[in-house]
Amino acid sequence: MRPTRFTDEMITEYTKEGYWKEVTYADLYERNAKEYGDKIALVDDSGHRLTWAQANRAIDRLALKLVELGFEKDDILVIQLPNRVEVVLLLAACEKAGIISSTVVRTLRHKEIEYLLKITEAKGFVSVWKFRDFDYYEMVQSMRSDLPELKYVFTCGDEVPEQAISIDEILSEPLEEKHSVEEMKKRQIRFDEVGWLGLTTGTTGFPKVTQTPMALATSVAPSHMSKIKMTGDDVVGALCPVSGAARGLLRFNPFVGAKGVLMEHFDAEKAFKLIEDEKISIPMMVPAQLAIMSQNPNYTKYDLSSLRVFQVSGAPLPPHVADDVETKFNCMVVNHYGGMDAGSIASVDADDPIEVRRFSVGKPHPGNEVKLLDDDGKEVGVGEIGTVYFRGPTSVGGYLKDPAMTNEAWKTGYFCMGDLAKKDAEGNVYIVGRKKDCIIRGGYNIYPTEVESILTTHPKVAAAALVGYPDTIMGEKACAYVVVKNGETFSFDEMVAFFKTKQVSANKTPERMEIIDKMPLVSDMKLDKKVLKEDILNKVNAEEKASNIKS
């Protein structure tokens, strides 16, 4: 399948400039099976421990089985699994068999999965039978009558429903003796074709399905790896879903034959133990998980000396969390920037100065262009705030079966990220907030990320989020939602006094504060500001009604 928005001219340009190379992950697995055959490639919580040779053989068997079952070139397989080695194997197997895969987080349920299976017309679905008290097989069976294209349901693990196809049984069958692996090369996904379908995350409506070209991953991986100086001696730990912020394990490891360790369900103490046992040097996670680990005092019970770089993405990284982590774990924290609708955009470098690593998302990857535009569409100067627009070789191919939405999103040749940012003289990008979240108080713009970064440096504050609420005089005012650290109390007056010590504009001091037990999260442990906006609106409306009754 050709990515919707990539023309022959774009593909030629990216290839000629060396950003896109004619390499695929199926090729890399075959190479690694020969060069690193006995080296451990994949480990998970389910007891799997595969060498590169074993992993490649498993990939061949899965690919051969899919072809044997009748999967055609560009058919689609949806994979909903916790972090297990089968996720990695199936992605490479699909690529080898010319099948487009779509991995989704295990927290999606009936409505989202049915929507995805319908829009993709998926021929197969892979899950575990049950995981953490949820029956995935029952879920998909309940919708089979409305999914005529869905022919096969596969299940991983020891327990397999009677009508499902066992992945374990496929892996134990020597299909390479029955069919030709070489013959599959004729249908293998090319570097300039769609390799995977991504699913956007959000808090309203159904997610959008994006096309990810093979070359997006194979071009951005070397850039990421060079920035964190990753080698084959590193051990990557996926502490969050490999379908989300830990996809680096899928994309980086095969290039250098590094070991990947997958954690099914995040728990701070179990993460410490996994780091100690497997000598993980590059954990991949979202900021919320990093904060949870830094606040767990039991980290001192474990040998974490293997840690080298925490790679974090999926949400803004509070500077105080990065400071705390680097102090406690003696391990660098790097952040990177992108979006499922757009692609992989920028990343900080391990050699960047501390202030760049703390407060920016670094520089764009090779070939990428990032423009910051004002409301009139003019590019802003150094240090000035504008809306982020992006294009380049690490961008997505558009939306599946929706050329109109694709054309609308990329009509200028650039994708609007909806983020507000500024650049320094060296070209580093500093995200200051979402344009839709910008609070306009009496004509003055307040950028939540900037205010949140200040508030979270207070020693009593564990987490903070800023949202706007309506005001009849100022138009909008800002309310800070705060989670305090265990055993602490924090008052509005303390917050105001703290902002005065920071010597920032008085407009940036929130005019209201709400203390909550924890931040609402959506999908991949991202903050759900919609919940906070609804909460403050309800509170303001209730107070207004009460005031009217009294008067």
N, C-alpha and C positions, 0 to 999 in steps of 0.2 A: 504494500500500500504506500503510495507516494504521499508525504505530508502535504496537506491542503495548500498551505501558503508558500511553500518553497518552489520557486521556479527553476528551470534549467540553468538560468543565468546565476541565480544565487548559489546553487549547488556547485556550479563550475568555479565561481569566485571563491567560495569557502574551501574547496578542494585545492585549487591553485595556490591559495595563500597558505595552505598547510594546516588550516584549522580542522578540517574534516579529513580523516584518513581512512583508507579502505581496510579497516580492522573491525572485527566483531568479537563479542565475548565468547561465542562458540569457538572461534579461532584461538582465543587466549586459553580457554580450558584445555583444548587439545595440546597446545604447546606446553602448558604447565604439567599435563599428565606425563609428558616425555622428559621435561627438564627437572621437575620437582615431584616426581611420582610418589615417593615415599613420605613426603612432607605433609603434615596435617594441614588441611585446607579449611574444614568446617567443623564446628563443635556447637552443640545446643543443649538445652536443659533436659531434652528427652533421651539423652544418652547416646546420641549420634556423635561419632568422631570419624570423619572421613579424610583420607589422603587425597591429594590432587588426582591421582590415578583412579581411586575409587569414585570420586566425585564425577569425573569425566565419563566413567563407565555407566554410572547411574543416569547421567544426562542422556547418554546414547539410548539407554533402555526406555526412558520416559519418552523421548522423541520418537523412537521407533514404534512404541505402543500407540501414541497419538495418531501417527500416520496409519498404522494398521487398523485403528478404529474408524478411519475415514475422515479425519480432519484434513481439510484442504488448505492450500496456501491462503493466508490472510483470514482464516477462521479465527475466532476469539475464544480465549479461555480466561475466565475470571477466577482469581485465586484469593480466598479469604482465610488466612491462616495466622495464628500467632507466630512469633519468631521461631521458626524451625528450619532445619537444613532443606526441607522439601521446597520452601519458597525459593531459595537460591537455585536449586536444581531445576525446578519447573520453569523458571524464567529462561535459563540457558537452553533447556530442552525445547521450549517453544520457539526460541530463536532458531535453533538448529532445524526444526521441522517446518519453519516458515509460518508459524502461528503467532498471532499477536496476543500478548498477555496483558492482563490488567490486575494488579495487586491492590487490595483495599484493606483498610484497618479492620480488625476483628470486632470493633465496637459498632459497626453499621448493622442495622436490623432490617426487618421485612421491607419497609417502604423503599429505603435506599437501595437495597440489593435487588429488589424486583425492578426498580427503575433502571438500574445499571444493566441488568440482564436483558431487559427489553430494548433499550436504546442501542446496545452493542450487538444484539441478536446472538449472544454468546452460545457457542455449541457445547461448552462444558463449564463446570463449576467445581472448584476444589475447596474442601474445608476439612476440619476435624469433625467428628460426630458431635461431641460435647466438649465445652471448655468453660470453666468458671461458671458453672450452673446454667449455661445456655446451650440449647440444642440447635446447632447449625443445620443438621440434616433435616430436622422437622421443619425448620424455617423454609428451606428451599423446596421441600416436598409440598408444602402448603400452597405454593404458587406455581407448581409445574403445569397445571391445566391451562394457565394463561401464558405459558412460555413454550410455544411449539418448536422454537429453534433449539431449545436446550435438550440435547440428546443424552448427555452423560454427566453423572455426578460422581466425583471421586472423593474418597475419604482417606486421610492420613491417620496413622496410629494403629494400635493393636485391635481396637474394637471397631468393627465395620458393619454398618447396617446391611441387611440382606440384599437390597437392590443397588447398593453403591459399589463402585469399583475400587478395590484396595490399591493404594499407591505402594504399600509394602510388598504386595504380591507382584506388582509390575517390576519393582526393583530386584526381586529375587529371580526373575525369569531371564535366562540368557538369550534375549531377543537378537543380540548381535550375531548369533549363530544361525539365525533364521532369516534375517533381513540384512541388506547392505547399508552400512552407515554412510559410505561414500555417495550412494545414490541420493541421499538427502541433501547434499550440497547444492543440488540443482534448485531446490526450493528454499534454501536457507535465507533468512532475512539479510538484506544488504545493508551496508553502512548508511545509505541515503534513503532508507525506507523507515516506516513507522515500526519501532521495536516494541513499544509499550503504550498503553493507554493510562493516563493519570486521572485522578478524580480530585476535583477541587474540594476544599473544605469550606464550610460556612455555617451560618446560624439561621438562615432562612431559605426556604425553597429547596429544590433538588440541586445537587452538585452538577458541575459541568464536566464533560469528558474531554480531556485534551490528548492530542497526539504527540508522543515523544519520539523524535527520530533517534535511531541508533547512534548517529554521529554526535548528537547532543551530549550523550554520556561519555563517549570515547574521546571527545575533544576537551571536555571540561575536567575529566578525571586527572589527566596529567598536570593541569594547572593547579588544582586543589592539592595534589600530592606534593608538588614542588614547593608550595607555600608552607606546608607543614613538614617538609623534608621526610616524607614517608618512604620506607624501604621494605624489602621482603622480610626483614627481621622484626618489623612491627607486628603487633597483634591488635586487630580492630574489634571492639566490642559494641554490638548493636544493643543498646540499653532501651531503645525505643523502636517502634516499628521500622523494618527495612523498607516498607512501602511508603515511609514518610521521611523523618529527619535522619534516619540511619541508613538511607539508601547508598551512602558512600561505601558501605561494606560490599554491596553488590558491584559497585562501579570502580572502586580503587583496587581492591585486593587482587583481582586476576591479572592486573598489569605487572605486579611484582611478586606474585606467589605468596602473599601474606596470609596468615591465618585469620579466619573470622569466627567470632564467638557470638552466638545469638541468645538473648535472654527473652524467655517467653512473656513474662509479666514483671514489670519493674517493682522492685523493693530495694530500698537503700542498703540494708544489711546484706541482702543476697548479692547486690551489685558489688559491694566491697569484697565479699567472699569470692565472687567470680573473677574479679580483678586479681586477687591474690593467687587463686588456683591456676588461672590460665595466663598469667603474666600480661594482662591487657595493657597496651601502651597508648592506644588511641580510642577512648570511649566516645561514642556518638550518641547524642541525646538532645532533648529540648531544655530550655532554660529552667522550667519548673522542676524538672528532675535534678538538675544541677543544684538548685537551691535546697531541695529536700536532702540531698546528700551532704551538703555543707552544714546543714543544721542538725545532722545526726551525730551526736557525740561519740558514738561507738566506732567511728572510723579509725581511732587510735589502736583498736584491737587487731587490725589487719595490716599485712605487709602490702603497702601500695606503692612500693618503690619502682615498680615497672612503669607507672604512669608517666607519659611524656607530653601529650596534647589532648585536652578535652575539645572535641569539635562539636559546636553547638549551632543549631539552626531551628527554624520553625516559628520563632517569635522573637521580639526584642530581648536582648540580654542585659539585665540591670547591671551597671558597673560594679555596684557593691557586692553582688553575688560573685562576679569574676574575681574581685579582689580577695574575697573571703576564701574562695576555692584555691586560688594560687598560693595563698598564705598557708592554708591547712594541708593541702595535698602536694605542694611543691611541684605543681604541674600547670603548664601554660594553658590558657583558654583562648580559643580562636572562634570567631563568629563568621557566618557567611550569609549571603543575601540572595534571595530568589523568590519564585512563586510558581505554583503549579500551572497557573494560567500563562506564565511568561517564560520561565526557564531558570537556569542558574546564571546569576548576574555578576556577583562580586564576592570577594573574600579577603579577610585580613591575612597578613603574612606573619610567620613566626618571627621574622626579623624586624617587624614594624615597631616603632617606639610604643611604650606602654600606653600613652594617651590615645594613640591611633587604635590599638587593639581594644581598648576599653570602650571608646565612644563612637567608633566608626564601624562600617561594614567593609572597609578596605577599598581596594581598587578593582575595577572591572577585569574579568578574565580576558585573555588575549582575543582580540577581534571584536569584543563587545563595545558598544557605544551607549553611554548614559548621558542624557540631556536633562537639565533642570529648567523647566519653563514656568514663567509667570502666568497670570490669568489671561494675558493678551497673547500668549503663545511665543513670547520672546525669551531667549535664554538668559538666565540670571548670571550675575558675576560671582566671583569667589567670595564665599562667606554669606551669600544671600540665599534665601529659602525659595525653592521652587518645587513643582510637581515632577516626580521621576518618570522619565520616558526611556525605554530600552529597546535595543535591537542588537542582533549579532548571531554568531554561529552556535551559541548555546541556548538559543530560543526554541520554544515548542513549535509544532507544525500547525497549530490551529485546533479548532474544536471539531470533534467527530460528528459527521453528518449535519454540520451546520455552517456551510460556507458564508451565509449572510452574517452570522455572529462573528465569524472569523474575520471577515472583511471589515466589519464595523470596529472590532477591537484593534486591528492593525492597519486601519485606513491611511494613517500617515506614514506607514512603514515602521513605526515605533509602537510599542505597547505601553499604555499608561498604567503604571503600577498603583496609582491612587495614594502613594506615599509622598510626604513632604520631606525634603532633604536639602542639605547644603554641601558644598565641596570646599576642601582646603586647597592651598596652592599646589600641593603634590598630587591632587586628583582623588584623594580619599573621600568617600561618600559618608555623610553623617545623616542618618534618618532621624527626623524630629517628630514624626507622627503621621497618622493617616489624615488625608485631606478631609474625609467625611467626619473625622473625629475632632477636627480643629474647632476650638471654642472661640467664638467672637464676642468678646465682652466690651460693650460700648465702643465698637470699632477697632478694638485691639485684639490681635490674634494670639491665642494661647495654645501652644503645642503640647499635648498631653505627655508625650515621651520625655520631653525636656523637664517638665515639672515632676513626673514620676521618678526620673533619675535623681533629682535632688532629694525628694522625700524618702526614697529607699536607702539613702545614706545615713538616715537617723538611726542611732544604735538600738532604738526600741521597735523599729519597723521591720517586719519580715517581708511584706509585699504591699504595693500600692498601685492604684489605678485612678485615673482622672477622667471624669465625664462631665458633660455640660447639662445644664437644666435651664428652662425658660425663666426669664425675669422681665417684668413689665417695663422697667426703666432701662436696664443695661442690655436687654435683648437676651443675653445668656450670662450665666455665672458658672463657676467651676466647683464641683464637689469631689473631694478626695475620698476614695474608699480605701481603708487601711486594715491590714492584718498585722496585729502586734505579735511580737515574739512571746513565747511561753513565759508566763509569770509577770509580764509587764503591763503597765497601764499607760495610756497615751491620750492626752487631752487636746482639744482644739487650740487652746492657748499655747500649749507646748509647740504645736505645729507652726503657729503664726510666729512665735519667737524664733523658732529654728530657721524659718525662711528669711527673717531679718538678718540673721548672722551670715547668710549666703550672699548678701548684698546684690540681690537681683531685683528687677522691677516689681513693685508692689502688686501689679496686675497678675503676676504669676503665683501669688499666694492664694490657695483655694479659699473660697468664702464659706465653705461648708465641709464637714468631715463626717463620715459614717464608719464606725468600727464593725467589721464583719469577721466571722470565724475563719473563712477561707475564700479564695477567689473562685468564681464560677469558671469552669473550663469546658471547652468544646473540642471534640475529636482528639487531635494529637497533642493534648495537654496545652492548648492555646487558650488564652484569656477570652472569655465570652463577655464583651462589653455590652452587648445587647441586654443581657440580664441586669447589669448595673444601671443602664439607662432607663429601663422600665421601672426598676426599683425606685430610683430617685424621682422619676416623673410621678409615680403613684404616691410617694411621700409628699411631694410638693402639692399635688392636687388635693390630697386629704387634709393637709394643713390649711390650704386655701378655703376649703369647704367649712372646716371647723371655725376659721376666722370669720367667714361670712355669717355663720349661725350666731356667733357671739355678738356680732355687730347688729 
